[in-house]
Amino acid sequence: MIGPALLIVVEAGEDLIDDGALLVLVNAVQRAMPEVHVVPARLDVHDPGLGPAFLRELREGEPVIAVPLMLSPGARVHDDLERELGGDQSRPTVLTPAIGSDDAIVELMVRRLQRSGLSTGDVVVMAAAGSSDHHAVRESVEVGRRLAHVLERYVTVGFFTAAVPRLSIAVDTMRRLHPGSRVAVASYLLSPGRFARAMAEAGGDLVAGPLLVPGHRPPSALVSVVVERYRAGVAQLAI
């Protein structure tokens, strides 16, 4: 294999990501870059650390481009990753930005909504995980603003945890403010899991699914985001 390894990092714990969905994406990225050593790794949300498992998958001294497969991880998670990866002085390492800030993610949410039956008169609530990290919350709100711009309609953001408004409250509020309109829930979630199940029970009239679905081919746009992050990391490593 040629070039640095690609370390795809996900948050583990609390049923945040479906293993099957992650494996399908990793395999799709590997097919897109057969010459690259692609390695999945998990960052524990309760006891931050990547653990030793991913190190066994890397060759000694092999350079690494780490791509956080996360939508709005916040500064704390990024700092944890920097500290964890920087602690290994045996290999050059670049940590790229998370994938959630990419316009392709917004476009994917739009397509998910359209396939779920979004119509002109519907109002939209974007479901986001939430965080005690204000940076992550602000980033989710910014993504909601960009989604509203593409849809050309108002979008409010509802959170599952650690931020307000909570998703069910946001859905109820939009229903009161727009009587007679359906409430569509856009999923700013990566894969099925605890949050996706809660999203389905939040009271929306139609609910767009997460970006990844186990057993289905991952969106090509999502694969492209990971590939682009990797290539940008390789260019940074070469500087």
ChimeraX commands (.cxc) that place a marker at each C-alpha (Angstrom):
marker #1 position 0.00,0.00,0.00 radius 0.5
marker #1 position 1.13,3.55,-0.77 radius 0.5
marker #1 position 0.91,6.65,1.38 radius 0.5
marker #1 position -0.20,7.21,4.99 radius 0.5
marker #1 position -2.83,5.05,6.62 radius 0.5
marker #1 position -6.36,6.43,6.95 radius 0.5
marker #1 position -7.67,6.20,10.51 radius 0.5
marker #1 position -11.48,6.61,10.54 radius 0.5
marker #1 position -12.42,7.61,14.09 radius 0.5
marker #1 position -15.95,7.26,15.51 radius 0.5
marker #1 position -17.35,8.02,18.95 radius 0.5
marker #1 position -18.14,4.85,20.87 radius 0.5
marker #1 position -20.45,4.34,23.84 radius 0.5
marker #1 position -24.15,4.86,24.51 radius 0.5
marker #1 position -25.14,3.13,21.25 radius 0.5
marker #1 position -24.02,6.14,19.22 radius 0.5
marker #1 position -23.10,4.34,16.01 radius 0.5
marker #1 position -24.14,1.08,14.40 radius 0.5
marker #1 position -21.23,-1.28,13.78 radius 0.5
marker #1 position -22.75,-2.58,10.56 radius 0.5
marker #1 position -23.21,0.91,9.15 radius 0.5
marker #1 position -19.64,1.84,10.04 radius 0.5
marker #1 position -18.22,-1.32,8.44 radius 0.5
marker #1 position -20.11,-0.65,5.20 radius 0.5
marker #1 position -18.66,2.87,5.04 radius 0.5
marker #1 position -15.12,1.73,5.84 radius 0.5
marker #1 position -15.36,-0.88,3.09 radius 0.5
marker #1 position -16.66,1.72,0.63 radius 0.5
marker #1 position -13.78,4.07,1.43 radius 0.5
marker #1 position -11.34,1.20,0.99 radius 0.5
marker #1 position -12.80,0.43,-2.44 radius 0.5
marker #1 position -12.47,4.10,-3.38 radius 0.5
marker #1 position -8.79,4.10,-2.32 radius 0.5
marker #1 position -7.54,0.50,-2.68 radius 0.5
marker #1 position -3.92,1.64,-2.30 radius 0.5
marker #1 position -4.57,3.12,1.19 radius 0.5
marker #1 position -4.49,1.24,4.49 radius 0.5
marker #1 position -7.91,2.05,6.04 radius 0.5
marker #1 position -8.31,1.40,9.78 radius 0.5
marker #1 position -11.41,2.08,11.93 radius 0.5
marker #1 position -10.91,3.30,15.51 radius 0.5
marker #1 position -13.22,4.22,18.39 radius 0.5
marker #1 position -13.02,7.14,20.79 radius 0.5
marker #1 position -14.83,6.33,24.03 radius 0.5
marker #1 position -17.19,9.14,25.03 radius 0.5
marker #1 position -16.91,8.36,28.75 radius 0.5
marker #1 position -13.22,7.50,29.07 radius 0.5
marker #1 position -11.62,9.40,26.17 radius 0.5
marker #1 position -9.02,7.33,24.41 radius 0.5
marker #1 position -8.60,5.28,21.29 radius 0.5
marker #1 position -7.27,2.25,23.11 radius 0.5
marker #1 position -4.62,-0.14,21.81 radius 0.5
marker #1 position -6.75,-2.02,19.27 radius 0.5
marker #1 position -6.18,0.29,16.32 radius 0.5
marker #1 position -2.41,0.37,16.94 radius 0.5
marker #1 position -2.23,-3.34,16.19 radius 0.5
marker #1 position -3.64,-2.59,12.74 radius 0.5
marker #1 position -0.87,-0.09,11.90 radius 0.5
marker #1 position 2.64,-0.88,10.79 radius 0.5
marker #1 position 5.47,0.43,12.94 radius 0.5
marker #1 position 6.15,4.07,12.14 radius 0.5
marker #1 position 3.39,4.18,9.52 radius 0.5
marker #1 position 2.18,7.78,8.96 radius 0.5
marker #1 position -1.50,8.34,9.80 radius 0.5
marker #1 position -4.22,10.68,8.58 radius 0.5
marker #1 position -7.01,10.60,11.18 radius 0.5
marker #1 position -10.49,11.59,9.97 radius 0.5
marker #1 position -13.14,12.01,12.71 radius 0.5
marker #1 position -16.30,10.41,11.35 radius 0.5
marker #1 position -18.37,12.76,13.50 radius 0.5
marker #1 position -20.86,15.50,12.74 radius 0.5
marker #1 position -20.48,17.96,15.64 radius 0.5
marker #1 position -17.95,16.55,18.11 radius 0.5
marker #1 position -17.00,19.82,19.79 radius 0.5
marker #1 position -13.62,21.12,20.83 radius 0.5
marker #1 position -13.22,18.67,23.72 radius 0.5
marker #1 position -13.38,15.60,21.48 radius 0.5
marker #1 position -10.96,17.21,19.03 radius 0.5
marker #1 position -8.58,17.99,21.89 radius 0.5
marker #1 position -8.84,14.40,23.16 radius 0.5
marker #1 position -7.96,13.10,19.71 radius 0.5
marker #1 position -5.04,15.49,19.33 radius 0.5
marker #1 position -3.66,14.44,22.70 radius 0.5
marker #1 position -4.15,10.73,21.98 radius 0.5
marker #1 position -2.60,10.84,18.52 radius 0.5
marker #1 position 0.15,13.24,19.55 radius 0.5
marker #1 position 1.23,10.88,22.30 radius 0.5
marker #1 position 2.61,8.45,19.72 radius 0.5
marker #1 position 5.87,10.06,18.60 radius 0.5
marker #1 position 6.83,7.09,16.42 radius 0.5
marker #1 position 4.73,8.14,13.44 radius 0.5
marker #1 position 3.80,11.39,11.61 radius 0.5
marker #1 position 0.12,12.14,12.20 radius 0.5
marker #1 position -2.43,14.64,10.88 radius 0.5
marker #1 position -5.86,15.08,12.45 radius 0.5
marker #1 position -8.37,16.50,9.94 radius 0.5
marker #1 position -11.57,18.42,10.72 radius 0.5
marker #1 position -14.68,16.34,11.39 radius 0.5
marker #1 position -17.01,15.68,8.47 radius 0.5
marker #1 position -20.05,17.60,9.73 radius 0.5
marker #1 position -18.87,20.99,8.50 radius 0.5
marker #1 position -18.95,19.88,4.86 radius 0.5
marker #1 position -21.65,21.16,2.50 radius 0.5
marker #1 position -22.09,17.58,1.23 radius 0.5
marker #1 position -23.63,16.65,4.60 radius 0.5
marker #1 position -26.25,19.38,4.22 radius 0.5
marker #1 position -27.04,18.16,0.70 radius 0.5
marker #1 position -27.43,14.61,2.03 radius 0.5
marker #1 position -29.94,15.79,4.63 radius 0.5
marker #1 position -31.89,17.56,1.89 radius 0.5
marker #1 position -32.02,14.40,-0.21 radius 0.5
marker #1 position -33.08,12.32,2.81 radius 0.5
marker #1 position -35.94,14.76,3.44 radius 0.5
marker #1 position -37.02,14.73,-0.20 radius 0.5
marker #1 position -37.04,10.94,-0.32 radius 0.5
marker #1 position -39.11,10.89,2.86 radius 0.5
marker #1 position -41.82,12.94,1.12 radius 0.5
marker #1 position -41.03,16.57,2.00 radius 0.5
marker #1 position -43.53,18.94,0.42 radius 0.5
marker #1 position -43.73,22.69,-0.04 radius 0.5
marker #1 position -45.91,23.42,3.00 radius 0.5
marker #1 position -43.92,21.35,5.51 radius 0.5
marker #1 position -41.93,22.94,8.32 radius 0.5
marker #1 position -38.57,21.45,9.29 radius 0.5
marker #1 position -36.82,20.58,12.53 radius 0.5
marker #1 position -33.21,19.36,12.34 radius 0.5
marker #1 position -32.42,16.70,14.94 radius 0.5
marker #1 position -28.89,16.95,16.38 radius 0.5
marker #1 position -27.19,14.99,19.13 radius 0.5
marker #1 position -26.42,17.94,21.40 radius 0.5
marker #1 position -23.41,18.53,23.60 radius 0.5
marker #1 position -22.25,20.35,26.72 radius 0.5
marker #1 position -19.58,21.83,24.46 radius 0.5
marker #1 position -20.85,25.21,23.24 radius 0.5
marker #1 position -18.69,24.93,20.12 radius 0.5
marker #1 position -20.53,21.77,19.05 radius 0.5
marker #1 position -23.93,23.34,19.69 radius 0.5
marker #1 position -23.05,26.45,17.69 radius 0.5
marker #1 position -21.81,24.26,14.84 radius 0.5
marker #1 position -25.11,22.33,14.78 radius 0.5
marker #1 position -27.08,25.60,14.70 radius 0.5
marker #1 position -24.91,26.79,11.81 radius 0.5
marker #1 position -25.61,23.56,9.91 radius 0.5
marker #1 position -29.32,24.16,10.53 radius 0.5
marker #1 position -28.94,27.66,9.06 radius 0.5
marker #1 position -27.27,26.23,5.96 radius 0.5
marker #1 position -30.00,23.61,5.63 radius 0.5
marker #1 position -32.60,26.37,5.78 radius 0.5
marker #1 position -30.77,28.25,3.04 radius 0.5
marker #1 position -30.80,25.24,0.70 radius 0.5
marker #1 position -34.44,24.39,1.48 radius 0.5
marker #1 position -35.45,28.06,1.27 radius 0.5
marker #1 position -37.55,27.77,4.41 radius 0.5
marker #1 position -37.09,28.24,8.16 radius 0.5
marker #1 position -35.40,25.39,10.01 radius 0.5
marker #1 position -35.16,25.08,13.78 radius 0.5
marker #1 position -32.70,22.75,15.54 radius 0.5
marker #1 position -33.71,20.34,18.32 radius 0.5
marker #1 position -31.27,18.38,20.48 radius 0.5
marker #1 position -31.37,15.03,22.21 radius 0.5
marker #1 position -29.14,15.89,25.15 radius 0.5
marker #1 position -27.20,18.64,26.96 radius 0.5
marker #1 position -28.63,21.52,24.86 radius 0.5
marker #1 position -31.95,23.24,24.27 radius 0.5
marker #1 position -34.48,23.10,22.83 radius 0.5
marker #1 position -34.91,19.36,23.12 radius 0.5
marker #1 position -36.12,17.73,19.94 radius 0.5
marker #1 position -39.65,16.90,21.12 radius 0.5
marker #1 position -40.11,20.49,22.36 radius 0.5
marker #1 position -38.87,21.88,19.03 radius 0.5
marker #1 position -41.35,19.66,17.16 radius 0.5
marker #1 position -44.24,20.73,19.41 radius 0.5
marker #1 position -43.29,24.40,19.05 radius 0.5
marker #1 position -43.19,24.24,15.26 radius 0.5
marker #1 position -46.58,22.49,15.25 radius 0.5
marker #1 position -48.10,25.27,17.38 radius 0.5
marker #1 position -46.54,28.04,15.28 radius 0.5
marker #1 position -47.60,26.45,11.98 radius 0.5
marker #1 position -51.02,24.86,12.53 radius 0.5
marker #1 position -52.07,22.72,9.61 radius 0.5
marker #1 position -48.51,22.16,8.40 radius 0.5
marker #1 position -46.69,18.87,8.69 radius 0.5
marker #1 position -43.52,18.82,10.77 radius 0.5
marker #1 position -40.62,17.14,9.00 radius 0.5
marker #1 position -37.60,16.00,11.02 radius 0.5
marker #1 position -34.21,16.15,9.29 radius 0.5
marker #1 position -31.60,13.80,10.70 radius 0.5
marker #1 position -28.22,15.30,11.56 radius 0.5
marker #1 position -27.17,11.85,12.75 radius 0.5
marker #1 position -24.60,9.53,11.26 radius 0.5
marker #1 position -26.19,6.13,11.81 radius 0.5
marker #1 position -28.96,4.18,13.54 radius 0.5
marker #1 position -28.67,3.98,17.32 radius 0.5
marker #1 position -30.22,5.37,20.49 radius 0.5
marker #1 position -30.63,8.89,19.15 radius 0.5
marker #1 position -32.13,7.72,15.87 radius 0.5
marker #1 position -34.72,5.69,17.78 radius 0.5
marker #1 position -35.57,8.71,19.91 radius 0.5
marker #1 position -35.87,10.82,16.76 radius 0.5
marker #1 position -38.50,8.46,15.37 radius 0.5
marker #1 position -40.53,8.93,18.57 radius 0.5
marker #1 position -40.30,12.75,18.75 radius 0.5
marker #1 position -43.67,13.36,17.10 radius 0.5
marker #1 position -42.69,14.42,13.58 radius 0.5
marker #1 position -45.11,13.75,10.75 radius 0.5
marker #1 position -42.27,12.53,8.58 radius 0.5
marker #1 position -38.76,11.60,9.66 radius 0.5
marker #1 position -35.71,11.40,7.41 radius 0.5
marker #1 position -33.30,8.64,8.38 radius 0.5
marker #1 position -29.64,8.93,9.42 radius 0.5
marker #1 position -26.92,9.30,6.82 radius 0.5
marker #1 position -25.85,5.64,7.07 radius 0.5
marker #1 position -28.19,2.66,6.90 radius 0.5
marker #1 position -26.89,-0.86,7.71 radius 0.5
marker #1 position -27.00,-3.17,4.71 radius 0.5
marker #1 position -27.28,-0.29,2.23 radius 0.5
marker #1 position -24.56,1.26,0.13 radius 0.5
marker #1 position -23.33,4.44,1.85 radius 0.5
marker #1 position -23.99,7.70,0.00 radius 0.5
marker #1 position -21.21,8.37,-2.48 radius 0.5
marker #1 position -21.08,11.97,-1.26 radius 0.5
marker #1 position -20.23,10.77,2.25 radius 0.5
marker #1 position -17.47,8.51,0.94 radius 0.5
marker #1 position -16.15,11.47,-1.05 radius 0.5
marker #1 position -16.03,13.67,2.07 radius 0.5
marker #1 position -13.86,11.10,3.86 radius 0.5
marker #1 position -11.60,10.72,0.81 radius 0.5
marker #1 position -11.24,14.49,0.45 radius 0.5
marker #1 position -10.40,14.88,4.14 radius 0.5
marker #1 position -7.73,12.20,3.75 radius 0.5
marker #1 position -6.18,13.81,0.69 radius 0.5
marker #1 position -6.12,17.22,2.38 radius 0.5
marker #1 position -4.40,15.57,5.35 radius 0.5
marker #1 position -1.80,13.99,3.07 radius 0.5
marker #1 position -1.08,17.41,1.54 radius 0.5
marker #1 position -0.70,18.89,5.03 radius 0.5
marker #1 position 1.65,16.08,6.04 radius 0.5
marker #1 position 3.84,16.85,3.04 radius 0.5
marker #1 position 4.28,20.53,4.02 radius 0.5
marker link #1:1,2 radius 0.2
marker link #1:2,3 radius 0.2
marker link #1:3,4 radius 0.2
marker link #1:4,5 radius 0.2
marker link #1:5,6 radius 0.2
marker link #1:6,7 radius 0.2
marker link #1:7,8 radius 0.2
marker link #1:8,9 radius 0.2
marker link #1:9,10 radius 0.2
marker link #1:10,11 radius 0.2
marker link #1:11,12 radius 0.2
marker link #1:12,13 radius 0.2
marker link #1:13,14 radius 0.2
marker link #1:14,15 radius 0.2
marker link #1:15,16 radius 0.2
marker link #1:16,17 radius 0.2
marker link #1:17,18 radius 0.2
marker link #1:18,19 radius 0.2
marker link #1:19,20 radius 0.2
marker link #1:20,21 radius 0.2
marker link #1:21,22 radius 0.2
marker link #1:22,23 radius 0.2
marker link #1:23,24 radius 0.2
marker link #1:24,25 radius 0.2
marker link #1:25,26 radius 0.2
marker link #1:26,27 radius 0.2
marker link #1:27,28 radius 0.2
marker link #1:28,29 radius 0.2
marker link #1:29,30 radius 0.2
marker link #1:30,31 radius 0.2
marker link #1:31,32 radius 0.2
marker link #1:32,33 radius 0.2
marker link #1:33,34 radius 0.2
marker link #1:34,35 radius 0.2
marker link #1:35,36 radius 0.2
marker link #1:36,37 radius 0.2
marker link #1:37,38 radius 0.2
marker link #1:38,39 radius 0.2
marker link #1:39,40 radius 0.2
marker link #1:40,41 radius 0.2
marker link #1:41,42 radius 0.2
marker link #1:42,43 radius 0.2
marker link #1:43,44 radius 0.2
marker link #1:44,45 radius 0.2
marker link #1:45,46 radius 0.2
marker link #1:46,47 radius 0.2
marker link #1:47,48 radius 0.2
marker link #1:48,49 radius 0.2
marker link #1:49,50 radius 0.2
marker link #1:50,51 radius 0.2
marker link #1:51,52 radius 0.2
marker link #1:52,53 radius 0.2
marker link #1:53,54 radius 0.2
marker link #1:54,55 radius 0.2
marker link #1:55,56 radius 0.2
marker link #1:56,57 radius 0.2
marker link #1:57,58 radius 0.2
marker link #1:58,59 radius 0.2
marker link #1:59,60 radius 0.2
marker link #1:60,61 radius 0.2
marker link #1:61,62 radius 0.2
marker link #1:62,63 radius 0.2
marker link #1:63,64 radius 0.2
marker link #1:64,65 radius 0.2
marker link #1:65,66 radius 0.2
marker link #1:66,67 radius 0.2
marker link #1:67,68 radius 0.2
marker link #1:68,69 radius 0.2
marker link #1:69,70 radius 0.2
marker link #1:70,71 radius 0.2
marker link #1:71,72 radius 0.2
marker link #1:72,73 radius 0.2
marker link #1:73,74 radius 0.2
marker link #1:74,75 radius 0.2
marker link #1:75,76 radius 0.2
marker link #1:76,77 radius 0.2
marker link #1:77,78 radius 0.2
marker link #1:78,79 radius 0.2
marker link #1:79,80 radius 0.2
marker link #1:80,81 radius 0.2
marker link #1:81,82 radius 0.2
marker link #1:82,83 radius 0.2
marker link #1:83,84 radius 0.2
marker link #1:84,85 radius 0.2
marker link #1:85,86 radius 0.2
marker link #1:86,87 radius 0.2
marker link #1:87,88 radius 0.2
marker link #1:88,89 radius 0.2
marker link #1:89,90 radius 0.2
marker link #1:90,91 radius 0.2
marker link #1:91,92 radius 0.2
marker link #1:92,93 radius 0.2
marker link #1:93,94 radius 0.2
marker link #1:94,95 radius 0.2
marker link #1:95,96 radius 0.2
marker link #1:96,97 radius 0.2
marker link #1:97,98 radius 0.2
marker link #1:98,99 radius 0.2
marker link #1:99,100 radius 0.2
marker link #1:100,101 radius 0.2
marker link #1:101,102 radius 0.2
marker link #1:102,103 radius 0.2
marker link #1:103,104 radius 0.2
marker link #1:104,105 radius 0.2
marker link #1:105,106 radius 0.2
marker link #1:106,107 radius 0.2
marker link #1:107,108 radius 0.2
marker link #1:108,109 radius 0.2
marker link #1:109,110 radius 0.2
marker link #1:110,111 radius 0.2
marker link #1:111,112 radius 0.2
marker link #1:112,113 radius 0.2
marker link #1:113,114 radius 0.2
marker link #1:114,115 radius 0.2
marker link #1:115,116 radius 0.2
marker link #1:116,117 radius 0.2
marker link #1:117,118 radius 0.2
marker link #1:118,119 radius 0.2
marker link #1:119,120 radius 0.2
marker link #1:120,121 radius 0.2
marker link #1:121,122 radius 0.2
marker link #1:122,123 radius 0.2
marker link #1:123,124 radius 0.2
marker link #1:124,125 radius 0.2
marker link #1:125,126 radius 0.2
marker link #1:126,127 radius 0.2
marker link #1:127,128 radius 0.2
marker link #1:128,129 radius 0.2
marker link #1:129,130 radius 0.2
marker link #1:130,131 radius 0.2
marker link #1:131,132 radius 0.2
marker link #1:132,133 radius 0.2
marker link #1:133,134 radius 0.2
marker link #1:134,135 radius 0.2
marker link #1:135,136 radius 0.2
marker link #1:136,137 radius 0.2
marker link #1:137,138 radius 0.2
marker link #1:138,139 radius 0.2
marker link #1:139,140 radius 0.2
marker link #1:140,141 radius 0.2
marker link #1:141,142 radius 0.2
marker link #1:142,143 radius 0.2
marker link #1:143,144 radius 0.2
marker link #1:144,145 radius 0.2
marker link #1:145,146 radius 0.2
marker link #1:146,147 radius 0.2
marker link #1:147,148 radius 0.2
marker link #1:148,149 radius 0.2
marker link #1:149,150 radius 0.2
marker link #1:150,151 radius 0.2
marker link #1:151,152 radius 0.2
marker link #1:152,153 radius 0.2
marker link #1:153,154 radius 0.2
marker link #1:154,155 radius 0.2
marker link #1:155,156 radius 0.2
marker link #1:156,157 radius 0.2
marker link #1:157,158 radius 0.2
marker link #1:158,159 radius 0.2
marker link #1:159,160 radius 0.2
marker link #1:160,161 radius 0.2
marker link #1:161,162 radius 0.2
marker link #1:162,163 radius 0.2
marker link #1:163,164 radius 0.2
marker link #1:164,165 radius 0.2
marker link #1:165,166 radius 0.2
marker link #1:166,167 radius 0.2
marker link #1:167,168 radius 0.2
marker link #1:168,169 radius 0.2
marker link #1:169,170 radius 0.2
marker link #1:170,171 radius 0.2
marker link #1:171,172 radius 0.2
marker link #1:172,173 radius 0.2
marker link #1:173,174 radius 0.2
marker link #1:174,175 radius 0.2
marker link #1:175,176 radius 0.2
marker link #1:176,177 radius 0.2
marker link #1:177,178 radius 0.2
marker link #1:178,179 radius 0.2
marker link #1:179,180 radius 0.2
marker link #1:180,181 radius 0.2
marker link #1:181,182 radius 0.2
marker link #1:182,183 radius 0.2
marker link #1:183,184 radius 0.2
marker link #1:184,185 radius 0.2
marker link #1:185,186 radius 0.2
marker link #1:186,187 radius 0.2
marker link #1:187,188 radius 0.2
marker link #1:188,189 radius 0.2
marker link #1:189,190 radius 0.2
marker link #1:190,191 radius 0.2
marker link #1:191,192 radius 0.2
marker link #1:192,193 radius 0.2
marker link #1:193,194 radius 0.2
marker link #1:194,195 radius 0.2
marker link #1:195,196 radius 0.2
marker link #1:196,197 radius 0.2
marker link #1:197,198 radius 0.2
marker link #1:198,199 radius 0.2
marker link #1:199,200 radius 0.2
marker link #1:200,201 radius 0.2
marker link #1:201,202 radius 0.2
marker link #1:202,203 radius 0.2
marker link #1:203,204 radius 0.2
marker link #1:204,205 radius 0.2
marker link #1:205,206 radius 0.2
marker link #1:206,207 radius 0.2
marker link #1:207,208 radius 0.2
marker link #1:208,209 radius 0.2
marker link #1:209,210 radius 0.2
marker link #1:210,211 radius 0.2
marker link #1:211,212 radius 0.2
marker link #1:212,213 radius 0.2
marker link #1:213,214 radius 0.2
marker link #1:214,215 radius 0.2
marker link #1:215,216 radius 0.2
marker link #1:216,217 radius 0.2
marker link #1:217,218 radius 0.2
marker link #1:218,219 radius 0.2
marker link #1:219,220 radius 0.2
marker link #1:220,221 radius 0.2
marker link #1:221,222 radius 0.2
marker link #1:222,223 radius 0.2
marker link #1:223,224 radius 0.2
marker link #1:224,225 radius 0.2
marker link #1:225,226 radius 0.2
marker link #1:226,227 radius 0.2
marker link #1:227,228 radius 0.2
marker link #1:228,229 radius 0.2
marker link #1:229,230 radius 0.2
marker link #1:230,231 radius 0.2
marker link #1:231,232 radius 0.2
marker link #1:232,233 radius 0.2
marker link #1:233,234 radius 0.2
marker link #1:234,235 radius 0.2
marker link #1:235,236 radius 0.2
marker link #1:236,237 radius 0.2
marker link #1:237,238 radius 0.2
marker link #1:238,239 radius 0.2
view
